[in-house]
């Protein structure tokens, strides 16, 4: 049986200001608030998409007691990419999950393109990159129209790999992950499975500053109580007014 693997947890978020020296807040006029410009249909999707976001978070919470950093936006990109290759009932189900109706692939693509191109430009003091990729077994060449849509709306890297030759294929996928997270996530899979048809990946890299920065020298060991009542000392940031 051939399967798709959607790898959405390639997300690296750095709170860069946590290790900065104490500095007076910078003038906010130097970095005015910007917003993403969306069409009326995409704006409707933002409202409808909240249901998808909370359902996604609830599902993750229900299946594991571990802590995760997740990005619903990343999953929206991946499902949008999958939608472009789907037909019939499968396409309708994906559209419905995303908050759209049947036959609205163009609207999904428009929304994803807007987020992909506008979000990285909103804050000049923030480094944000969003990357997508599709790695397909070389026995399944992709149609030209699909590859064109992936490049146009998702800026996706597309490659056919020999999944039976697991070493080079695994390296290619992990190298992509490392490159698009600035080396912070060097490996996303242990080994490619020969049974897989395709791997769809999204990487989100975020690095920004605290609005009010912390003094690194003020970091101190303090007691932290976890959810079962166990106490232990951890490093805690402090800020004095």
C-alpha positions in Angstrom: 0.0 0.0 0.0 1.3 3.4 -0.9 0.8 6.3 1.5 1.3 10.0 1.8 3.3 11.4 4.8 2.5 14.9 5.8 5.3 16.4 7.9 3.9 19.5 9.5 6.0 19.7 12.7 9.1 21.3 11.1 8.7 24.5 13.0 11.5 26.4 14.7 10.7 29.4 16.8 13.4 31.4 18.5 12.7 34.1 21.1 15.8 36.0 20.3 15.3 38.7 22.9 15.5 36.2 25.7 19.2 36.3 25.7 19.7 40.0 25.0 21.0 42.6 27.4 18.6 45.0 28.9 17.9 47.8 26.4 15.2 50.5 26.5 12.2 49.7 24.3 12.8 50.9 20.8 10.5 53.5 19.2 7.5 51.7 17.8 7.1 54.4 15.1 10.2 52.8 13.5 8.3 49.6 13.0 4.6 50.5 12.3 1.9 47.8 12.5 1.1 46.1 9.2 -1.7 43.8 8.3 -2.1 41.0 5.7 -4.3 42.2 2.8 -6.9 39.5 2.0 -9.8 39.2 -0.5 -13.3 39.0 1.0 -13.4 35.2 0.4 -10.0 34.8 2.2 -11.2 36.9 5.0 -14.2 34.7 5.4 -11.9 31.7 5.5 -9.9 33.2 8.3 -13.0 33.3 10.4 -14.1 29.8 9.3 -10.6 28.4 9.7 -10.7 29.0 13.4 -12.7 25.8 13.8 -10.0 23.9 11.9 -7.3 25.4 14.2 -9.0 24.5 17.4 -9.9 21.0 16.2 -6.3 20.5 15.2 -5.0 21.6 18.6 -7.6 19.5 20.4 -6.6 16.4 18.4 -2.9 16.9 19.2 -3.7 17.3 22.9 -5.9 14.3 23.0 -3.3 12.0 21.5 -0.2 12.8 23.5 0.9 14.1 26.9 4.0 15.5 25.4 4.6 19.2 24.7 4.6 20.3 21.1 5.1 23.5 19.1 2.6 23.2 16.3 1.6 25.5 13.5 -2.0 25.3 12.1 -0.9 27.5 9.3 1.7 24.9 8.3 -1.0 22.2 8.2 -3.2 24.5 6.1 -0.4 24.8 3.5 0.1 21.1 3.4 -3.6 20.3 3.1 -3.8 23.0 0.3 -1.0 21.3 -1.5 -2.7 17.9 -1.1 -6.0 19.4 -2.3 -4.6 20.4 -5.6 -3.8 16.7 -6.4 -7.2 15.4 -5.1 -10.5 14.8 -6.9 -14.1 13.9 -6.1 -15.0 13.0 -2.5 -11.4 13.3 -1.3 -11.1 16.9 -2.6 -14.5 17.8 -1.0 -13.4 16.4 2.4 -10.1 18.3 2.4 -11.9 21.6 1.4 -14.5 21.1 4.2 -11.8 20.4 6.8 -10.1 23.7 5.8 -13.4 25.6 6.0 -14.1 25.9 2.3 -16.8 24.3 0.2 -16.4 21.8 -2.7 -14.7 23.2 -5.8 -12.8 26.0 -4.0 -9.3 25.0 -4.7 -8.5 28.3 -6.3 -9.7 30.1 -3.1 -7.5 27.9 -1.0 -4.5 28.6 -3.2 -5.2 32.4 -3.1 -5.3 32.4 0.7 -2.1 30.3 1.0 -0.3 32.5 -1.5 -1.3 35.7 0.4 0.0 34.3 3.7 3.2 32.9 2.2 4.2 36.2 0.5 2.9 38.8 3.0 3.6 37.4 6.5 7.4 37.6 6.2 7.1 41.3 5.3 4.9 42.4 8.3 7.7 43.1 10.8 11.1 44.4 9.8 12.5 43.3 13.2 11.4 39.7 12.7 12.9 37.0 10.5 10.2 34.7 9.2 10.5 32.1 6.5 7.9 29.6 5.2 9.0 26.8 3.0 7.1 23.9 1.3 8.3 20.8 -0.4 7.0 17.7 -2.1 9.2 14.6 -2.4 7.6 11.9 -4.6 8.7 8.4 -5.4 10.2 8.4 -8.9 7.7 5.8 -10.1 5.0 8.5 -9.9 5.8 11.5 -12.1 3.7 14.6 -11.3 1.5 16.3 -13.8 2.8 19.6 -15.3 -0.3 21.5 -14.1 0.1 20.3 -10.5 3.8 21.2 -10.5 3.0 24.7 -11.9 0.4 25.3 -9.2 2.7 24.2 -6.4 5.5 26.6 -7.7 3.1 29.5 -8.2 1.0 29.4 -5.0 3.2 27.6 -2.5 6.7 28.2 -3.8 7.2 24.5 -3.3 10.4 22.6 -4.0 9.5 19.4 -5.9 11.7 16.4 -6.5 11.2 12.8 -7.5 13.3 10.4 -5.4 14.0 6.7 -5.4 12.4 5.7 -2.1 13.8 2.2 -2.5 17.3 3.7 -2.3 16.6 4.9 1.2 20.0 6.5 2.1 20.1 9.2 -0.5 16.4 9.9 -0.3 16.5 10.3 3.4 19.4 12.6 3.2 17.7 14.8 0.6 14.6 15.2 2.8 16.6 15.9 6.0 19.0 18.3 4.1 15.9 20.3 3.0 14.7 20.4 6.5 18.1 21.6 7.9 18.4 24.2 5.2 15.0 25.7 5.8 15.3 25.9 9.6 18.8 27.4 9.5 20.3 24.1 10.7 18.2 24.0 13.9 16.2 20.9 12.9 18.8 18.8 11.0 16.6 15.7 10.8 12.9 15.2 10.4 12.8 11.5 9.5 14.9 8.5 10.4 14.5 6.7 7.1 12.4 7.0 4.0 9.8 4.2 3.7 9.7 2.3 0.4 5.9 2.1 0.8 5.5 5.8 0.7 4.2 7.5 -2.3 5.1 11.1 -1.3 6.3 13.2 1.6 4.8 16.7 1.9 6.7 19.1 4.2 6.4 22.6 5.5 9.1 24.4 7.5 8.4 27.5 9.5 11.4 29.5 10.9 10.7 32.4 13.2 13.1 34.6 15.0 12.2 37.9 16.6 12.8 40.2 19.6 11.0 40.8 22.8 9.1 44.1 22.8 10.6 44.7 26.2 13.9 42.9 26.3 15.2 40.8 29.2 18.5 41.2 31.0 20.4 38.0 30.6 22.2 38.6 33.9 18.9 38.6 35.7 18.2 34.9 34.8 18.0 32.9 38.0 17.1 29.4 39.3 13.6 29.3 40.6 11.2 26.5 41.6 8.7 25.3 39.0 5.8 23.0 39.8 4.6 20.7 37.0 1.1 19.4 36.4 1.5 16.5 38.8 2.8 18.7 41.6 6.5 17.8 41.3 8.8 20.8 42.1 12.1 21.4 40.5 14.5 24.3 39.8 14.7 25.7 36.4 16.2 28.8 34.8 13.7 31.7 34.7 14.0 35.0 32.9 13.3 38.1 34.9 12.6 41.7 34.1 12.6 44.5 36.6 10.7 47.7 36.1 
